[in-house]
């Protein structure tokens, strides 16, 4: 199926099936890459600044090591506690999971014309693990 899709895309002048689908659904790949480039241009300096602030804060709190990806959440939370006096548990009470998921699924429906359906799945290893299927509202398919 993947090979057939690629061949069809090539026949109509695209490199991949994804390029065909993306162009039909939203914008050209060139436009998308342009947007991503612009976002990167704007976000990267801010991200670097915030990372440096986090490093400085961690060092001021006694961290003697270079921060790694898995350290960031811990130090972000400590910084938020110190600078704003907020703990994640306090904020979490204002964003119950059910309400957040309902809002997210509604937004997905509005933006992409899909419905999110919860499904039972034997792969669920815990009661808090949920599986969802996105269904195209127009076609009823995936």
C-alpha positions in Angstrom: 0.0 0.0 0.0 2.8 2.4 0.8 4.5 1.7 -2.5 1.3 2.3 -4.4 0.7 5.5 -2.6 4.2 6.7 -3.3 3.8 5.8 -7.0 0.5 7.6 -7.3 2.0 10.7 -5.6 4.9 10.6 -8.0 2.5 10.4 -11.0 0.7 13.6 -9.9 3.9 15.4 -9.2 4.5 14.9 -5.5 7.4 13.2 -3.7 5.2 11.4 -1.1 1.6 10.5 -0.3 1.9 12.7 2.7 2.7 15.7 0.5 -0.5 14.9 -1.5 -2.7 14.6 1.6 -1.2 17.6 3.3 -1.7 19.8 0.2 -5.3 18.7 -0.2 -6.1 19.2 3.5 -4.3 22.4 4.5 -1.4 24.0 2.7 1.6 23.1 0.6 4.6 21.5 2.3 6.6 24.6 1.4 4.1 26.8 3.3 4.2 24.4 6.3 8.0 24.4 6.4 7.9 28.1 6.1 5.6 28.3 9.1 7.8 25.9 11.1 10.9 27.9 10.2 9.2 31.1 11.4 8.1 29.5 14.6 11.6 28.2 15.2 13.0 31.6 14.6 10.7 33.1 17.2 10.7 30.3 19.7 14.4 29.3 19.8 15.8 32.4 21.4 13.1 32.3 24.1 13.7 28.6 24.7 17.5 29.2 25.0 16.9 32.0 27.4 14.5 29.9 29.6 17.0 27.0 29.5 19.8 29.2 30.7 17.5 30.6 33.5 16.7 27.1 34.5 20.4 26.2 34.6 21.2 29.2 36.7 18.4 28.4 39.1 19.5 24.8 39.5 23.0 25.9 40.2 21.8 28.4 42.8 20.0 25.5 44.5 23.2 23.4 44.7 23.0 21.4 41.4 26.6 20.6 40.5 25.9 18.8 37.3 24.9 19.8 33.8 21.1 19.6 33.4 19.9 16.9 31.1 16.5 16.5 29.4 15.2 14.3 32.2 16.1 17.0 34.8 14.1 19.8 33.2 10.7 19.0 34.6 12.0 18.7 38.2 13.8 22.0 38.0 11.0 23.8 36.2 8.7 22.8 39.0 11.1 24.0 41.7 11.5 27.3 39.9 7.8 27.7 39.6 7.4 27.0 43.3 10.1 29.5 44.3 9.3 32.3 41.8 5.5 32.1 41.9 4.8 30.2 45.0 2.8 27.6 43.0 2.9 23.9 43.3 1.8 21.7 40.4 -0.7 19.9 42.7 -2.4 23.2 43.4 -2.7 24.1 39.7 -3.9 20.6 38.9 -7.1 21.1 40.9 -8.3 23.7 38.4 -7.7 21.4 35.4 -9.5 18.1 36.1 -8.5 15.5 33.5 -12.1 14.9 32.3 -12.6 18.6 31.6 -9.3 18.9 29.9 -9.9 15.9 27.7 -13.4 17.1 26.8 -12.0 20.5 25.7 -9.2 18.9 23.8 -11.5 16.5 21.9 -13.9 19.4 21.1 -11.0 21.4 19.7 -9.8 18.5 17.7 -13.3 18.1 16.3 -13.5 21.8 15.3 -10.1 22.0 13.8 -9.9 18.6 12.0 -13.5 17.5 11.6 -12.8 14.4 13.7 -14.6 12.7 16.5 -12.6 11.1 19.3 -14.0 7.8 20.5 -12.8 5.9 23.5 -12.3 2.2 22.8 -11.7 -0.8 25.1 -8.4 -2.4 24.4 -6.8 -5.6 25.8 -3.4 -3.8 25.8 -4.6 -1.6 28.7 -2.3 -2.5 31.6 -3.9 -0.2 34.2 -7.3 1.3 34.8 -6.0 4.8 34.0 -4.8 3.8 30.6 -7.3 4.7 27.8 -7.3 4.2 24.1 -8.9 6.5 21.7 -9.7 6.3 18.0 -10.0 9.4 15.7 -12.9 9.1 13.3 -13.4 11.4 10.3 -16.9 12.9 10.8 -17.4 13.3 7.1 -16.5 9.7 6.1 -16.9 7.8 9.3 -13.5 6.3 8.6 -10.1 6.7 10.3 
